Amino acid sequence: MATSKSPSPSSGGDLPVRRIDRVLAFMSLGLLVLSLACFAAIMIGSGLKADFGTPIWQTVGLLVYIAPILAFALLLAVLIMTFIRRARAGKDG
């Protein structure tokens, strides 16, 4: 007889971590690391007097502004999904 796995709370009361939660969390962390790397590249480029008018530097500059916002949005999505799952698990159990 096959049993179905439902996202019920484990014995410790915590919900199991889903794959989508992990993926979104790591994407958020990756975007933050990318943003910091781009910021460091701009700082180093400024010291070396790089030409920031080229498209690659414009992309790097844009990533410094956009990546942290996207990372925050991804973390917010993970948080909202977790709260919804906990509420549903609490209502069912």
Contacts in CASP RR format, 6 or more apart in sequence:
PFRMAT RR
TARGET T0000
AUTHOR 0000-0000-0000
METHOD contacts of the structure
MODEL  1
MATSKSPSPSSGGDLPVRRIDRVLAFMSLGLLVLSLACFAAIMIGSGLKA
DFGTPIWQTVGLLVYIAPILAFALLLAVLIMTFIRRARAGKDG
7 15 0 8 1.000
7 16 0 8 1.000
7 18 0 8 1.000
7 85 0 8 1.000
7 89 0 8 1.000
8 89 0 8 1.000
8 92 0 8 1.000
9 15 0 8 1.000
9 89 0 8 1.000
9 90 0 8 1.000
9 93 0 8 1.000
10 16 0 8 1.000
15 82 0 8 1.000
15 85 0 8 1.000
15 86 0 8 1.000
15 89 0 8 1.000
20 81 0 8 1.000
21 78 0 8 1.000
21 81 0 8 1.000
21 82 0 8 1.000
24 74 0 8 1.000
24 75 0 8 1.000
24 77 0 8 1.000
24 78 0 8 1.000
25 74 0 8 1.000
25 75 0 8 1.000
25 78 0 8 1.000
27 71 0 8 1.000
27 74 0 8 1.000
28 70 0 8 1.000
28 71 0 8 1.000
28 72 0 8 1.000
28 74 0 8 1.000
28 75 0 8 1.000
28 78 0 8 1.000
29 71 0 8 1.000
30 71 0 8 1.000
31 67 0 8 1.000
31 68 0 8 1.000
31 70 0 8 1.000
31 71 0 8 1.000
31 74 0 8 1.000
32 67 0 8 1.000
32 68 0 8 1.000
32 71 0 8 1.000
34 63 0 8 1.000
34 67 0 8 1.000
35 63 0 8 1.000
35 64 0 8 1.000
35 67 0 8 1.000
35 68 0 8 1.000
35 71 0 8 1.000
38 60 0 8 1.000
38 61 0 8 1.000
38 63 0 8 1.000
38 64 0 8 1.000
38 67 0 8 1.000
39 64 0 8 1.000
41 60 0 8 1.000
42 52 0 8 1.000
42 57 0 8 1.000
42 60 0 8 1.000
42 61 0 8 1.000
42 64 0 8 1.000
45 52 0 8 1.000
50 57 0 8 1.000
51 57 0 8 1.000
52 58 0 8 1.000
END
